[in-house]
Amino acid sequence: MPENAEARDALVNRKLPEMVLSDGGPASLTSPPPSLPQHLNAEGRATKRFSVKGNAIITGGAGTLAIQGARALLEHGLSGLALLDISTVHASQDFQSLRDDFPSANIFDIECDIRDAERVNAAVEEAAEKLGGIDILCCFAGVVGCTHAADMSPEEWRRTLDINTTGGFLCAQACAKQMIKKGAGGSIVLIASISAHRVNFPQPQVAYNVSKAAIVSMKSSLAAEWARYGIRVNSISPGYMDTILNEGPGLEDARRSWASRNPMGRMGVPAELQGPLVLLCSGAGSYMNGSDLIVDGGGHVF
């Protein structure tokens, strides 16, 4: 049989793998959570509703948004935390501040290039061993670049998607394997962007926009595939946040433009991502799966 005929025969006779959905029954990992204890008072129930249990990995852990997110999860009860970044030296004071403020939590950092699958797997295994398992993953790692599409090099395009999209998948995959092995479910939160929903203005950033739109789609696919293991996969799409990445005299015109095109008339501050993150990582978000929370002051309505 000619080679092309063999290939065609294999194509038409292939059998597709099929995802399996949970039945939601009492023995499944997607059964309803237990009711809040009646002996608790209103304050106790409110606290327990948003409590965060177990251990987390946060990628891009040396960044401002990640540090703020880590602090919020620790405030709500997180027991252990591994902060991953390609370089962690410059954030040593921030890490020490977390350790000082939460002495009962096991907090450490690991240097990891999330584009390297072997390094990601090793880092996740190291974190799981030190913490006794992984229950939460928050993917903050990412890069942004502003280049006109006609001038963009293939290298810049590939680097942006490799870090923002492929890197996020590799981390999610490695952590999901740990969660499946543990058999207790978990929560994965991918950081997308308002750039996934509309074209930014005035800066041209096609590679970044595409990489974040892919994150939103990936979130939905993983949410469907991994729900039966009790793993919820959601994303947060922040708008413009007032961090060092958006500072400097060269960005003054852009900052004015971003604020003027927002119904709330301003950029967000990092602390405004803490609540949505806690929601998705706590029991309060137990029926949230495949969701994308847009946190942008209403900028997406235009």
N, C-alpha and C positions, 0 to 999 in steps of 0.2 A: 504494500500500500504506500503511495507517495506520502512524503512527509507532511504536506499540507492537508492531505486527506486524514492522516492520523490526528493531526491537531484539531481538525474539524470534528472528527468522531469523538475525541476527548471532550471537546467543548459542548456538543449537543447531548452527551451522556453524563455530564458531570452532575453531582448531587450537592446542592448548596447546604452549608452548615446553617443551623437554625438556632436563634436565641431562645432561651427558656424564660418565661415569666413566672413570677411567684403566684401561688394561689391565695396568698394572704391569710391562710388559716392559722390556727393557734400554734401549730408546730413550726411555722415558717419564721424567717427572719424579718418578715414585713408585717407581722401581726400588729394590731394597735398597741400602743404603749399602755402600761398600767395607769390607772387614775392616780392623781396626786393624793397623798395620804390625808385623810380627813382630820387627823389630829393636829395638823399644822394650822397655824393662824394664817390670815391673809398675807402677811409679809413673808411667812415661811413658804407658802405655796407659790408666791410670785418669784421668790429666790430660786426655788427648786425647778420651776418651769423653764427658767433660762440658765440652769446650771450646765456646765460643760464638764464632761467626764473623760478620763483617760489621758492618752498621750497624743501629741501632735508633731508633725513635721511641717515647717514653714520654709518654702523656697524663696530665694531673693531676700533671705532673712536679715541681711545687713541694711536693707532699705528702710526709709521712714515709714512707709505704709505697713510693711511687715512688722516692724517693731511695735507700732501702735496696735496692730492686730494681735500680736503676741501678748501684749499687756492686757488687752481686753479679755482674751481667753483665759489667762491666768487669774484675772480678777473674778472670773465666773467659775473657777474651780479646776482648771486644767492641772493635771498632776505632773506631766513630763513634757519637755519641749526640746526638739532638735531644730536648730536654725541652720539652714543650708544656704551657702552662697559661694560664688566662684572665688571670692576673697573676703575674709571676715575680719582681718586685722583692724581696719579703720572703724569697725563698729564694736571694738572690744569694750569701750566704756558703756555703750548702750546695753550690751549683753550683761556686763557686771551689774548695771543698775537693775536689770530684771532679776538677777540672782539675789541681790541685796533686798529687793522689795518682796520677793517670793521665796524665802529661804527653804520652805518645805518642798518646793518643786525641784525636779531634776532638770536642769537647763544646761545645754551645751551646744556648741557650734561645730559644724563640719564643713570643710571646704569641698566644693563639688561643682564641676562643670556639667550642667544638666543636659548638654548636647551629647555627652559621652554615656552611652547606655550602660557600659560595664561599671563606670564610676557611680552612676545613679543607683544601680542595683547594690553595689557595695555600701554606699552611704546609707541607703534605706535599711539594709540588713544590719549595719552597725547601730543605727538608731533603734531598730526594733529590739536588738539584743540588750542595749543599755537601758531601754525604757520598759522592756517586758511586753512589747507589742505596739502597734500603731493603730490608732482609732480615728485620727483626723489628719487630713492633708490640706494645706492651703498654699496654692501656687501663686506667689507674688513675683517670681522671677520674670524679667522681661526687659527688652530694649526698645527704644523708639528712635527713628531717624526721619529727618525731613529733607527729602530730595525730590526734585521734579521727576516724574515718571520717565520722561524722555532721556534723562541724564543718569538714571539709576543703573549701577553696575549689577551684573548677575550675582557677584559676591555679596553685595549689600542685601539684595533680595533674599538670597538663600540664608544668610546669617540671621536676618530678622525672623524668618519663618522657622529656622532651625531652633532658635532660642525660645521664641514665644509660643510656637505651636508644637513642634516635635518635642522640645524639652518638657513642656507641660504634659504631653502624653506619656513620655517615658517615666516621669515621676508618678503620674496617676497609675500607670500600669504596675510599677514596682510596689507602690503602697497597697494597691488593690490585692495583689498577690499575698501580701502580709495579712491583710484583713480577712481574706478568704481562708487562709491557713488558720487564723485565730478563731474564725467562725462566730464572731460577735458583731459583724456589720461595721459600719463606719460612715464618716462623712468626708467627701472630697469637695473642696471649693476652688474653682478655677477663677482667676482674675482676668476678665475680658476687658471691655472698655466701651464707652459710648461710641468709639470709632468703629465698633462692630455693627452699629445701627445706622449710622449716617456718615457722610463725608465731612471731615473736619474743615474748618475755615479759620484763618487764611492759609495755613501751612499745608504743603503737599506731602502726604505720607502714605502712599498707596500700599507699600509693603506692610507697614504696621496695621493699617486698616484691615487688610486681607487676613493677616495673622490672627487678629482678634475676632473677626467674623468666624474664622475657622474654630476658635475656642468655643464660641457659642454653639456651633453645630456639634463639635466633639462632646461637649457637655451633655447634649441630648442623647447622643448615641450611647455614651457610657452609662448614662442614667437608665436607659432601657436594658442594656446588657447585664449590668451589675446589681440591679435591684433585688434579684432573687437571693443574693448573698447578704442582703441587708445593708448594702452600700448605697447611700444617697449621693448623687453628683449634681451640683448646682454651680452657678457662676454669679459673679457680681460685675456689673459694668459701671465703673466710676466715670464721672465726667472729669473736667479739668480740676486737678487737686493742687493746692498751694504748697508744693514741696520744692526742694532745691532744683529739681529738674525743670521747673517752670519759673525760675528766678533769673535775675540779671537784667541790665539795661537794654540788652539786645532783644529782649522779649516784651518790652513795655507796650509796644503797639499791639502785639498779639494778645497780651493779657487784657488790654482794654477792649479788644474785639470780642474775646471770649466772654467777658463779663457783660458787655452790651447786648449780646445775642442770647443771654440767659434770662428767663423770667424772674429769677431771684437776684439778678444783677451782680453776681459774684462767683468766684471759684469756690470749690469745697475745701474744707480743712481735713487733714488725715483722720481726726477723731470721728468724723461723720461716717466713716466706713466701719467703725467698731461695732455699732449696733447690728447692721445687716450681717456682719460676719458671725457674731455671737448667735444670732437667730438661726443661721444655717448650720452651725456646729452644735447647737444645743437641742434639748428635747422639744423646745418650742417650735422647731422646724421639722418635726418628725414626719410630716406628710408632704414635705416639700422635696421634690425630686425632679430634675430636669428643668428647674426654674432659672431664670436670669433676672437678678434684681438690678434695675437701673437706678443709680444713685448719682444724679447729675443736676439737681436743682430745677429740673424741667427743661433742660436744654434740648432734649430729644423731641419736644413737641413741635419744633419749627423745622 
